[in-house]
Amino acid sequence: MSDAALWAALADPHRRAVVALLRTGPRTVGEIALACGLSQPSASKHLKVLREAGLVRVRQEAQRRVHTLDPAPLAALDAWLAPYRKLWGESLDALGRRLGARPDTTGPTPKD
């Protein structure tokens, strides 16, 4: 799995919907298609991209192919985002301190 494949897979909103659905548990292609409002061929194509990116695993159960989410690539993505999340948190903290230091202008206005 390459970082580029992971980002490309998650760039599509339909694939993000599939990932979100699989977060709740294993699903067949038919269940995924129905839940995400996709045709079965379209769902299969999205699942192929997700499998190639390492985000989805598939196993055969009798006549059915069951897809599950593989969280390992998401952990790698989370690790990559960690320094940016810290930066964003620091920015929000600074904004909060700045807003907390300002006089309240949302309250009632003084009467003459």
C-alpha positions in Angstrom: 0.0 0.0 0.0 1.4 3.4 -0.9 0.5 6.7 0.7 -0.7 7.9 -2.7 -3.1 5.0 -3.1 -4.5 5.6 0.4 -5.1 9.3 -0.2 -6.6 8.6 -3.6 -8.9 5.9 -2.2 -10.1 8.3 0.5 -10.5 11.2 -1.8 -13.8 9.9 -3.2 -16.9 10.6 -1.1 -18.5 7.2 -2.1 -15.4 5.3 -0.8 -15.4 7.3 2.4 -19.0 6.3 2.8 -18.1 2.7 2.3 -15.3 3.0 4.9 -17.7 4.6 7.3 -20.2 1.8 6.8 -17.6 -0.9 7.2 -16.5 0.7 10.4 -19.8 -0.6 11.9 -19.1 -4.2 10.8 -18.5 -6.6 7.8 -20.8 -6.3 4.8 -21.4 -8.0 1.4 -21.3 -6.0 -1.8 -25.0 -6.0 -2.0 -25.4 -4.6 1.5 -22.8 -1.9 0.8 -24.5 -1.0 -2.5 -27.9 -0.7 -0.9 -26.6 1.3 2.2 -24.5 3.7 0.1 -27.0 4.2 -2.8 -24.7 2.6 -5.4 -25.2 0.0 -8.1 -23.6 -3.3 -7.4 -21.0 -2.8 -10.1 -20.1 0.6 -8.8 -19.8 -0.7 -5.2 -17.5 -3.4 -6.5 -15.3 -0.9 -8.3 -15.0 1.2 -5.1 -14.3 -1.8 -3.0 -11.5 -2.8 -5.4 -9.8 0.6 -5.0 -10.2 0.3 -1.2 -8.7 -3.3 -1.3 -5.8 -2.1 -3.4 -5.1 0.7 -0.9 -5.2 -1.9 1.9 -8.2 -0.4 3.6 -10.5 -3.3 3.0 -10.1 -7.1 3.3 -12.4 -9.6 1.7 -13.1 -13.2 2.8 -15.2 -15.9 1.1 -18.2 -17.3 3.2 -19.8 -20.0 1.1 -21.2 -18.1 -1.9 -20.7 -14.6 -0.4 -17.7 -12.3 -0.3 -17.7 -10.4 3.0 -15.7 -7.1 3.2 -14.2 -5.8 6.4 -12.3 -2.7 7.3 -8.6 -3.0 7.9 -7.7 -0.2 10.4 -3.9 -0.4 10.0 -3.7 2.1 7.1 -5.9 4.5 9.0 -3.6 4.3 12.0 -0.7 5.2 9.6 -2.8 8.1 8.3 -3.5 9.2 11.9 0.2 9.1 12.8 0.9 11.3 9.7 -1.8 13.8 10.7 -0.7 14.0 14.4 1.7 16.9 14.1 -0.9 18.9 12.1 -3.6 18.1 14.6 -1.3 19.5 17.4 -0.7 22.6 15.3 -4.4 23.1 14.8 -5.1 22.5 18.5 -2.5 25.1 19.4 -4.2 27.6 17.0 -7.6 27.0 18.5 -6.2 27.4 22.0 -4.6 30.7 21.1 -7.9 31.8 19.5 -9.8 30.8 22.7 -7.3 32.8 24.9 -7.7 35.8 22.6 -11.5 35.6 22.6 -11.5 35.1 26.4 -9.4 38.3 26.8 -11.9 40.5 24.8 -14.7 42.3 26.6 -18.1 40.7 26.1 -19.9 42.6 23.4 -22.8 40.1 23.1 -24.5 41.1 26.4 -27.1 43.8 27.0 -26.1 47.3 26.2 -25.9 49.8 29.1 -28.7 52.3 29.5 -28.2 56.0 29.6 
